[in-house]
Amino acid sequence: MKRRLLALCFVFIVALAAAGLLYRELRRPYRGYSGNLVIEIEPGTRTSEVALSLVSRGVLAHRVPFLILHALDLLRRRSVKAGEYVFDRPLTPLEVHRKLVQGDVYLRTVVIPEGSDRFDIARILDQQLGLDPELFLRITEQPSPIRDLDPQAPTLEGYLFPDTYRFPRGASAATVTLAMLARFRRVLSLRLPPDLQQSPARLHEAVTLASLVEKETPAADERPLIAGVFARRLRVRMPLQCDPTVVYAARLSHESGGPFQGRLRPPLQPAGPITHSELALASPYNTYRNAGLPPGPICSPGESSIRAALDPAPGQALYFVSNNHGGHVFASTLAEHQRNVARYRRELALLGDREQVAGDRSGVEPARDAPSGTVSAEPAGKGSAGGQPPDSAVENPVEPATRPNPTRPKGHERRARQKKHHRSHQNQE
């Protein structure tokens, strides 16, 4: 009897000591790494493998306390969540376990610039989150999530609001798409005129026009002026002849592997320069061949461009040409516009000569032939029924224009690249 009692006392003491050690281990912070540590737990990873990884990477000193916590949590039907986790300070096993069970994953900052189209967004999400671009394009090709706002929308293009988001790596394409659509709805309800939600046709026209304005100029103060030019052209039934619509039409054609079909493939490489065959492309988005606005937006416009489309600046201007300094010069007559074009060409030639001299002195090639796909649209002018100026896109064989892009460089690089862009934009109706 005494032996049995002594044995029970011994077991009790051992258990008490073990419990004390476990309690101490569970509450003792540990850090066996330096700097910030990122650990990714793949879906389906066993908890024992997770514990081994945490020990080997220096997050935990021992795996037993973590496994005991996991066993206790099974009774509560809680388990470790897959995802990407960041560790940047000493943590106790309790804190580590809680972090993984609650799914406190690392959120990556994803910036969607104003003027990005669905192809640009797919590429950004692929690079930042590892999201399948083809799946994203398939999901955003279906306009059903915004049918209540815009029954005419051919896709979700234009309604994926450009902003800064935070997503975990591995977020689904549906989750990202819904978050961007929710941001658009929030901006629409809180920052834009309330009656816009009640008029689907007006919203469709505003977002479509705003997308053209967004692609044409990076300058916020110019957007109402550009919108005014387009609004007057629409009013007098002049073709918009907007180069970014041609770029978008060509992009749709390229991604579908043929003429415009509305079927998209993920972009693998940045698009090249505009060609004359693209200017003649039989697409409803080509505003050289089709009067009026395109069937839908060609990119995601920011709030500033949407406001400009809703309230275009008054005036008489029907044309605009680059001023070689990141802005534009506007004209109300063809004769005035042609004088502006001539001035633009003289300044551009002078700028090219100066850069050539600077390049000769430094031994560095001027930036004139920088790769396409890295500059924004620098529209050289809009045409009229009065005829075409010399060196227009129609008269010259193959002097391509640079494609627009949400990234808008400034200074001499931008002005140097305008030389390639100019001729395909000096069109007249």
Buried (B, 14 or more C-beta within 10 A) or exposed (E): EEEEEEEEEEEEEEEEEEEEEBEEBBEEEBBBEEEEBEBBBEEEEEBEEBBBBBBEBBBBBEBBBBBBBBEEBEEEEBEBBBBBBEBEEEBBBBBBBBBBBEEBBBBBEBEBBBBBBBBBBBBBBBEBBEBBBBBBBBBBBEBEBBEEBBEBBBBBBBBBBBBEBEBBBBBBBEEBBEBBBEBBBEBBEEEBBEEBBEEBEBBBBBBBBBBBBBBBBBBEEBBBBBBBBBBBBBEEEBBBBBBBBBBBBBBBBBBBEEEBEEEBBBBEEBBBBBBBEBBEBEBBBBBBBBEBBBBBBBBBBBBBBBBBBBBBBEBEBBBBBBBBEBBBBBBBBBEBBBBBBEBBBEBBEEBBEEBEEEBEEEEEEBBBEBEBBBBBBBBBBBBBEEEBBEBBBBEEEEBBBBBBBBBBBEEBBBBBBBBBBBBBBBBBB
